[in-house]
Amino acid sequence: CFPDIFIALSSEAKRWAQKVNPFVKSVHIPNGVDTRKFNSEGPKLKTNLSKPIILCVGALTKSKRIDLAIKAVAKMGNASLLVVGGGDLRVEIKTLGERLLRKRFQLTCVSYEDIPKVYRVADVFTLPSEPFHSFEIVLVEAMATNLPVVANDDPIREEIVGDAGILVDPAKTDEYADAIKSALEKNWGDIPKKQAEKFKWGRIVSDYEKLFSALLKK
């Protein structure tokens, strides 16, 4: 309970830590992304899904709420949903996706080395996780690939996504579907890519180096 310093992945986590133990110094250093690996240039995942493609990358667990993404995309009529990940709810997610979206749904699992190919095939990225997740690197990976993001409306996601996407309550299916439609229709330019640059590993490593140097001098 009394480390030399507590590193928070978000400003919200930092505020929480300061309330829990105001006697411990807390700093905010987010997770990083390798923008040389995650970018819009390069090979794409081969898929038979029709465009536009909505992408969801995450563990197939209850807290990721991927079922909400399926229900929202099902209301859109012409969009496809590509879900990439594994987990305990694989059978349930596959069954729901195939029932509501039929040929407009694909569930697959790829190696981490092939993940950049997955992002490049999509038009919009979404992940309707519950708000307690402290940081989701897939949001930054998607933005680094210049994909707009549709995610849960909470302080952590707001800090990560910035102007590079749309935040919404995914439990409200109609609003969620409308948010994805709006993300597809808007010309985002390089806004997602520029937002992701705030999380470049070079910048994050520099912050850690400064922190470690300060600790060693104590």
C-alpha positions as CSV (number, residue, x, y, z in Angstrom):
1,C,0.0,0.0,0.0
2,F,3.0,2.3,0.2
3,P,5.1,2.1,-2.9
4,D,7.6,4.8,-3.9
5,I,5.2,5.7,-6.7
6,F,2.0,4.5,-8.3
7,I,1.7,4.6,-12.1
8,A,-1.8,5.1,-13.3
9,L,-2.7,4.2,-16.9
10,S,-5.3,7.0,-17.1
11,S,-6.1,10.3,-15.4
12,E,-9.2,8.7,-13.9
13,A,-7.0,5.9,-12.3
14,K,-4.7,8.6,-11.0
15,R,-7.6,10.4,-9.3
16,W,-8.7,7.1,-7.8
17,A,-5.3,6.3,-6.5
18,Q,-5.0,9.7,-4.9
19,K,-8.2,9.2,-3.0
20,V,-7.3,5.6,-1.9
21,N,-3.9,6.6,-0.6
22,P,-3.1,10.4,-0.7
23,F,0.3,9.7,0.9
24,V,1.6,7.9,-2.1
25,K,2.8,9.9,-5.2
26,S,0.8,9.0,-8.3
27,V,1.7,9.7,-11.9
28,H,-0.2,9.2,-15.2
29,I,1.7,7.2,-17.9
30,P,-0.6,5.5,-20.4
31,N,0.2,2.3,-22.3
32,G,1.9,2.8,-25.7
33,V,1.6,1.6,-29.3
34,D,4.2,0.8,-31.9
35,T,3.2,3.0,-34.8
36,R,5.7,1.4,-37.1
37,K,3.8,-1.9,-36.7
38,F,0.3,-0.5,-36.5
39,N,-0.4,1.7,-39.5
40,S,-2.6,1.8,-42.5
41,E,0.1,0.7,-45.0
42,G,0.6,-3.0,-45.6
43,P,-1.2,-6.3,-46.2
44,K,-4.8,-6.8,-45.2
45,L,-6.6,-9.8,-43.7
46,K,-8.4,-11.8,-46.4
47,T,-12.1,-12.0,-45.7
48,N,-15.4,-12.6,-47.6
49,L,-17.3,-10.0,-45.6
50,S,-18.9,-7.3,-47.6
51,K,-18.0,-3.7,-46.9
52,P,-18.4,-1.6,-44.8
53,I,-16.7,-3.7,-42.1
54,I,-17.0,-3.0,-38.4
55,L,-14.2,-4.5,-36.4
56,C,-14.2,-5.7,-32.8
57,V,-11.0,-7.0,-31.3
58,G,-11.1,-8.3,-27.7
59,A,-11.5,-11.2,-25.3
60,L,-14.8,-13.0,-25.6
61,T,-15.8,-12.4,-22.0
62,K,-18.8,-10.9,-20.4
63,S,-17.2,-7.5,-19.5
64,K,-16.3,-6.8,-23.2
65,R,-20.0,-6.9,-24.1
66,I,-19.4,-7.9,-27.7
67,D,-23.0,-9.1,-27.9
68,L,-24.0,-5.4,-27.9
69,A,-21.8,-4.8,-30.9
70,I,-23.6,-7.7,-32.7
71,K,-27.0,-6.3,-31.9
72,A,-26.1,-2.8,-33.0
73,V,-24.6,-3.8,-36.3
74,A,-27.6,-6.1,-37.0
75,K,-29.8,-2.9,-37.0
76,M,-27.7,-1.3,-39.7
77,G,-28.8,-3.5,-42.5
78,N,-25.8,-3.5,-44.8
79,A,-22.7,-3.5,-42.5
80,S,-20.6,-6.5,-41.6
81,L,-19.0,-7.3,-38.3
82,L,-15.6,-8.9,-37.9
83,V,-14.9,-10.1,-34.4
84,V,-11.3,-11.2,-33.5
85,G,-10.5,-12.9,-30.2
86,G,-11.0,-15.9,-28.0
87,G,-12.5,-16.6,-24.7
88,D,-15.2,-18.4,-22.6
89,L,-18.1,-17.0,-24.6
90,R,-16.9,-18.0,-28.0
91,V,-19.8,-20.4,-28.7
92,E,-22.4,-17.9,-27.5
93,I,-20.9,-15.0,-29.5
94,K,-20.6,-17.1,-32.7
95,T,-24.2,-18.4,-32.3
96,L,-25.6,-14.9,-31.8
97,G,-23.6,-13.3,-34.6
98,E,-24.6,-16.0,-37.1
99,R,-28.2,-15.7,-36.1
100,L,-28.5,-12.0,-36.3
101,L,-26.0,-11.2,-39.1
102,R,-25.7,-14.4,-41.1
103,K,-23.1,-13.9,-43.9
104,R,-22.3,-10.4,-42.5
105,F,-20.6,-11.9,-39.5
106,Q,-17.2,-13.5,-39.0
107,L,-15.5,-14.7,-35.8
108,T,-11.8,-15.5,-36.0
109,C,-8.6,-15.7,-34.0
110,V,-5.2,-14.6,-35.4
111,S,-1.7,-14.4,-34.1
112,Y,-0.5,-11.1,-32.6
113,E,1.9,-10.7,-35.6
114,D,-1.2,-10.7,-37.9
115,I,-3.2,-8.2,-35.9
116,P,-2.2,-5.2,-38.1
117,K,-3.7,-7.0,-41.1
118,V,-7.0,-7.2,-39.2
119,Y,-7.2,-3.5,-38.5
120,R,-6.4,-2.6,-42.1
121,V,-9.4,-4.4,-43.6
122,A,-11.9,-2.5,-41.4
123,D,-13.7,0.8,-41.8
124,V,-14.6,1.5,-38.2
125,F,-13.4,0.0,-34.9
126,T,-15.7,-0.6,-31.9
127,L,-15.4,-2.2,-28.5
128,P,-18.3,-1.7,-26.1
129,S,-16.5,-2.8,-22.9
130,E,-17.7,-2.0,-19.4
131,P,-16.2,1.3,-18.1
132,F,-14.0,-0.3,-15.4
133,H,-11.3,-1.4,-17.9
134,S,-8.3,0.9,-17.1
135,F,-6.9,1.0,-20.6
136,E,-7.5,-0.9,-23.8
137,I,-4.6,-1.0,-26.1
138,V,-6.7,-2.1,-29.0
139,L,-8.3,1.3,-29.2
140,V,-4.9,2.9,-29.7
141,E,-3.9,0.2,-32.2
142,A,-7.0,0.9,-34.2
143,M,-6.4,4.6,-34.2
144,A,-2.8,4.1,-35.2
145,T,-4.2,2.3,-38.3
146,N,-6.3,5.5,-38.8
147,L,-9.6,3.9,-37.9
148,P,-12.2,5.9,-36.1
149,V,-13.4,4.4,-32.9
150,V,-16.8,3.9,-31.3
151,A,-16.6,3.0,-27.7
152,N,-18.3,3.3,-24.3
153,D,-18.9,6.8,-23.0
154,D,-16.7,7.1,-19.9
155,P,-13.8,9.2,-18.7
156,I,-11.1,6.7,-19.6
157,R,-12.3,6.1,-23.1
158,E,-12.8,9.8,-23.6
159,E,-9.2,10.4,-22.7
160,I,-7.9,7.7,-25.0
161,V,-10.1,8.4,-28.0
162,G,-10.3,12.2,-27.9
163,D,-11.7,13.5,-31.2
164,A,-10.9,10.3,-33.1
165,G,-14.2,8.7,-32.6
166,I,-17.7,8.7,-31.0
167,L,-18.5,7.7,-27.5
168,V,-21.9,6.3,-26.7
169,D,-23.8,4.0,-24.2
170,P,-23.6,0.7,-26.1
171,A,-26.5,-0.7,-24.0
172,K,-28.8,1.7,-25.9
173,T,-28.8,-0.4,-29.1
174,D,-30.4,2.2,-31.4
175,E,-28.0,5.0,-30.3
176,Y,-25.1,2.6,-30.6
177,A,-26.1,1.7,-34.2
178,D,-26.5,5.4,-35.0
179,A,-23.0,6.1,-33.6
180,I,-21.4,3.5,-35.8
181,K,-23.3,4.8,-38.9
182,S,-22.1,8.3,-38.1
183,A,-18.5,7.1,-37.8
184,L,-18.8,5.4,-41.2
185,E,-20.3,8.5,-42.8
186,K,-17.8,11.1,-41.5
187,N,-14.6,12.0,-43.2
188,W,-12.0,11.5,-40.4
189,G,-8.9,12.4,-42.4
190,D,-5.9,11.6,-40.3
191,I,-7.5,12.5,-36.9
192,P,-7.4,8.9,-35.5
193,K,-3.7,8.5,-36.6
194,K,-2.8,11.9,-34.9
195,Q,-4.6,10.9,-31.7
196,A,-2.6,7.6,-31.6
197,E,0.6,9.5,-31.9
198,K,0.1,10.7,-28.3
199,F,0.7,7.1,-27.3
200,K,3.8,6.4,-29.3
201,W,6.2,4.1,-27.5
202,G,9.0,6.6,-27.9
203,R,7.1,9.2,-25.8
204,I,6.0,6.6,-23.2
205,V,9.5,5.2,-22.8
206,S,10.8,8.7,-22.3
207,D,8.3,9.3,-19.5
208,Y,9.4,6.1,-17.8
209,E,13.1,6.9,-18.2
210,K,12.6,10.3,-16.5
211,L,10.5,8.6,-13.7
212,F,13.1,5.9,-13.0
213,S,16.0,8.4,-13.0
214,A,14.2,10.6,-10.5
215,L,13.5,7.5,-8.3
216,L,17.2,6.4,-8.4
217,K,18.4,9.8,-7.3
218,K,16.4,9.7,-4.1
